Amino acid sequence: MSAQVYSKPHRLISVGGAGGNFLRNIEPEKELFSTCYINRADPKRPTLDGIPTILIEDVPLHSTPAECRLAAEKQENEILAALDGKKTVFIMAGLGGGTGSGVAPYVAQLAKRQGAFVIGLVTLPFRFEGAPRMLASLNSIEEMKAVADAVVIADNDALLKLSPPNAKFSEMLKITDAAFLDIIHAVLPLDHATVSRILNHKEQEGVPPSKTSENQLRKAISSPLFTTQLPDKKKLEEAIALARSRDNEENEPCLKPRPKPKPPTLKKSSLCAKAVQKLEAVTPPAEQPAKDEPQPDSIKKDEPQKKSFWARLFG
C-alpha cells in the first residue's frame, strides 16, 4: 500500500462488486480522497489498477454476510492500516450479497473505533432479486446505523424510473454513482455537526438555510434515488419462512420410501366382451325337449351344425 495514496485527510472505502464499479466510474474524482478497495479474493475478478486493495481470503462464492464478516475479522489489522485514523471515512457498498452486507458494517465499526466521522453510502437491491437479499441488506443497514454517523440509502428500484428508455444496466448504475459523488462533494467543505444534521434529516423547521455549501448537500440528498422508507422487515421474514415451508412440503414426498406397486388386476378386453355379447345375441338359448316328447327324425344328435362358430359370431 502506498503511503502517498493514504496521505489525504478523507478516506473512501469501497466494498464488494458495487464498490469496485463505483471506483471505476469516479476515476477523474479520486483526487478528492484516498481510496481503498475491499473484496472477496477471486482470481477471476479483475483488479483495480493503482488502487490499494484488500482481498478477503477463504470466502467461497455465494457466502453469507456472516461468513464474509468472520473472514474479514481475520484481516482486521490490514483494514485498520487502510483506515489509518482518517478524519472522514466514506464506506460505499451495494447491499444484499455476502461481501457488501457482511464487510461494510465491520469496516464502519473499525473506522468509528479510530475516531473517524463515518458516512455509509449503500444501495438496496432490486426487489426482483428476492426477499433473502433484501432482508440481508436491511440487517446490514441496522448494523451500520448503530455505529456510523450517517447512512445514505439509494433504492435501486428508483433507477427503473429515473433511467432513460432502453438504457443499459451499466448506465443505470452510473446514475447512483453520480448521486453519491454529489453528496461527497457537498460533505467535504462542511463540519461534521452540520453534515450529521442534514443527512439524518434533523433540520429545525422554520429556520431558513443560509450557507450555499449546506444547500448543495440538501439538494444532493433530495434526489428521488435516496430513500428513508425501508421495506417491512417482519413481512420479509414471514415471506421467507413461508417459502421455505412450501419447499419442505414439496420435497417431503421425495424423502419418503415409495410403496411397492400393486399387481395389476386382469380384466377382459373390450373386444372379448363385445364378441361374447354378439355371440349371445346371435345364438338363442336351446330349448330343452320334454322327457317324454320324441325328437323329430330330421334332427340327429351327432349331425354338425350348418354354421361354424366364427360364421355365427361375425356373420
Helices and strands as residue ranges (DSSP letters): G 5-7, E 10-15, H 16-25, G 27-32, E 34-40, E 53-56, H 65-73, H 76-83, E 88-94, H 98-113, E 117-124, G 127-129, H 131-147, E 150-155, G 156-158, H 159-162, H 169-187, H 192-199, H 212-221, H 233-255, H 270-282, H 309-314
